[in-house]
Structure formats: structure tokens, C-alpha cells
Amino acid sequence: MLNEAGRSRVLGAWAVEGGGAAGSAAGRPAATESALLPVYAQFPVRPVSGQGSWITDDQGHRWLDAYGGHAVSSTGHSHPQVVKAIADQAAKLLFYSTVLPHENRERLATELARRCPPPLSKVFFCNSGAEANENALHLARKHTGRVPVVSVTGGWHGRTVACLAVTDGAKYEEGAKRAGMPLSRKIPFNSMDNLERAINPTVAAVIVEPVQGMSGAIAARVEFLREVRRLCTEHGVVLIFDEIQCGVGRLGSFTAAEAFGVTPDIITMAKGLASGLPIGAVVASPAVTTTITTGDLGSTFGGGPVPCAAALATLEVIDDEQLLANVRAVSDHLVAGAKQIKNVVGVEGRGLLLGLRLNRPAAPVQKALFERRILTGTSGDPTILRLLPPLSFTRAEADLLLAALTEVLA
Ligand SMILES: Cc1ncc(COP(=O)(O)O)c(C=O)c1O
């Protein structure tokens, strides 16, 4: 599955696993049948190791990863500094719950606050992107005492019930409705029309991805975000930036908020924050956390010593290897190169969250790249090929990708 929705159109023909129906008569899966619920479309390759932008499969073949494990492998696969931090912490203390303070959790909160635009400085840790958004929405509703949320067309925010309710698409909304969750009001992304009417004093929060991942790496217009910010401030509405896919350096600055020059009240992060260990973070302005007290939010595993060690090492690698500058340089190179390729009709997105708009369906192109052992993503837009490689992707790797694309699209 190389998109969030699990609806890659090519998979029927070449998926090899995960599609098992019911188990055998004895209630156990047959030996050849997967015991996994068939919720993911998958590509027929089994990774066994990885380094930088490359993974190696069980046949010993190397694959160029322009998909980054779905934007998670931010520092590249199995970065030695991250692996060492995980191993060292695991050997010292694998886990203790939030009932005891831990240095890693506190240091990571301080480091995130330092990297987020002021005044965002209050941090809550959880384990995934959906959980971060769920907690952000919960916080906004508690702070405002209001229920309605505004989100945007094309927005994608995760699979918990509260996240489904703010995600665009009938299939997701159905899931929220079945659970009795009030749906958000969806306003057209990037349109200034009727903003004033939608963002009013009855609304608890607006949630928006500054660059929409699932939609095909579609960037917000700065004027749109500015006007949303202005109206949220005017009406006491909490503005949430879902930076789960576009944050943690992916746009060439640590936060997407910085890249757009617009500061929300809450930023949510996950995916690349710990280079592959599960973590989610809510970073909020103190003003929206004044009502929060012991027991209002919580998570057994959230902010555990090992994921926090991995995240601290990830931040160190981003600094030490100047990955933000690398993202900007390699992005410029990729965009310029892609624009030269016949049949690429546009490039969406920013940094290393890019959508190549093709004059044809993207799925067969993705498949042709796969046959050349290059992993890429698709999106909700059938003509967009999505690229989300590690932040450490090199110019040489970008050239390999561009050369393969030129061949495939010729
Ligand atoms: C923008 C965005 N928000 C939220 C999520 C949900 O994150 P998770 O799968 O970690 O729950 C995703 C996942 O793809 C995402 O891209």
C-alpha cells in the first residue's frame, strides 16, 4: 500500500499478500493464508534491511526508496545514530510509564518547543498521528467549550473516530457517522469564499494540513492560511496544523508553520519524528492549555524512554547532517529535473513532499518504477505521483529517480 487510503489502483494485479479471506474451517488460517486482517494493499517485496534511502529485500535486491516508508524514515533507514540511541536506552531502561518522570521525555519536549514557532511550547506525547490529532481536537474543544470543527476539502487526518469526522471523503465520514461523531464542516481548501461565515464564534477548531499529503502534496496558499489565522484569532477558534506528513523538516524548515510564516495554536507531529519508532506529539500554545489538568490527556506508552531517545537522536541527525538545507537543495534539484521530463505537466508540494502531476494515470507509472526497483507513492488524485523520500535523499539518488522517470514517461 503506497497511499493512506489503501486504494492504489494497481494492486489487484500484483499484490501478493494480506488479501486472505476467512480462516479455515477450524477457525485458524491455513498455512498459506495470512492471519492478518486484509486491510492493507501491499506491494510484492519483503524488506529485510535498509540503509539511507535504500532497502534490501529477501532476495538480496536493493530498492531506491522515494517513499520513505510513508514519510517516516526521515533520517534514512536504520541511521546508526538513531539505532544506537534506541539500543542504549533499551539496554538501560526499556520502559516506564508516565507515572514516573523521565529525562528523555522532558528533554524531547524542550527540544520540540525550541524548534516550534513561539509561543508554541507545551507538549503532549502519544503514539501516532491520528492520536495526536485526536488529542489536539479534544484540547481545542475543552479550551473553547464548543463542539463544531471546520476542516478542508482534501484534508486527511487519520483513522480514529474524531479524525475520520474531520477527514474529507464519504468513506471516512461514514465511519464517523456510524459512531455518532459529529462531522466537521468542510470548506474548500485554498478558497477565500465564505471563510468568514464558516469560521465563527461557535467553532472550536480549524484543522488543516499546510501541505495536504493524501490529496497529492497540494500546498496551502499563504493568503488562505493567513486569513484562516486571522479569523481564528478574531473568534477565539483554535487553529490546528496537522504537520504529521509535512512537518519535522520535510518542507526544509523544522515546522511547516515556519515554511508558511503562519503560526497556529497547535501543531501535531508523528511519522518522521522518531525515524520509525511510534510517536506522536501535540505542541500547543500555553493559551489553549490553561484548562488542562492532571488526567485530562494521557497515554500508557506516550513519551516512553525509547521512542523519545529515537526522536532526540533524529533531531540531532537533522542538525548534524544539515538535513533541512539538504531538503531545500535536493527539492530544488528534483523539481527542476521533473519539470524537464516529458509528460510531467506540473509539480505540486514543497520540500521533499512533492506531487508530480502527470498527463496520464500515476498508478501504471508507479508500477513501472517499481519494476525498476524504485518505490514511490500515489495519492487521492489519480494523476499525481507522490514523492516522500528520506530527508537525507541525495542529488545522486534524485538523479536516479529522474532518469528512471524519464525512461518510464518517454
Ligand atoms: C496528514 C496526516 N495526518 C494524520 C495521519 C495519521 O497518522 P497515523 O497513521 O500515524 O495515525 C496521516 C497518516 O498518513 C497523515 O498523513
The ligand as an SDF file (V2000), in Angstrom:
LIG
                    3D

 16 16  0  0  0  0  0  0  0  0999 V2000
   -1.6180   14.3290    7.3520 C   0  0  0  0  0  0  0  0  0  0  0  0
   -1.8240   13.0960    8.1560 C   0  0  0  0  0  0  0  0  0  0  0  0
   -2.4840   13.1680    9.3220 N   0  0  0  0  0  0  0  0  0  0  0  0
   -2.6780   12.0850   10.0930 C   0  0  0  0  0  0  0  0  0  0  0  0
   -2.2130   10.8550    9.7070 C   0  0  0  0  0  0  0  0  0  0  0  0
   -2.4510    9.6490   10.5910 C   0  0  0  0  0  0  0  0  0  0  0  0
   -1.2520    9.2090   11.1310 O   0  0  0  0  0  0  0  0  0  0  0  0
   -1.1480    7.7290   11.7560 P   0  0  0  0  0  0  0  0  0  0  0  0
   -1.2580    6.7670   10.6240 O   0  0  0  0  0  0  0  0  0  0  0  0
    0.1970    7.7180   12.4250 O   0  0  0  0  0  0  0  0  0  0  0  0
   -2.2560    7.6000   12.7280 O   0  0  0  0  0  0  0  0  0  0  0  0
   -1.5370   10.7130    8.4910 C   0  0  0  0  0  0  0  0  0  0  0  0
   -1.0700    9.3820    8.0490 C   0  0  0  0  0  0  0  0  0  0  0  0
   -0.7870    9.1160    6.9170 O   0  0  0  0  0  0  0  0  0  0  0  0
   -1.3290   11.8570    7.6990 C   0  0  0  0  0  0  0  0  0  0  0  0
   -0.6910   11.7870    6.5280 O   0  0  0  0  0  0  0  0  0  0  0  0
  1  2  1  0
  2  3  1  0
  2 15  2  0
  3  4  2  0
  4  5  1  0
  5  6  1  0
  5 12  2  0
  6  7  1  0
  7  8  1  0
  8  9  2  0
  8 10  1  0
  8 11  1  0
 12 13  1  0
 12 15  1  0
 13 14  2  0
 15 16  1  0
M  END
$$$$
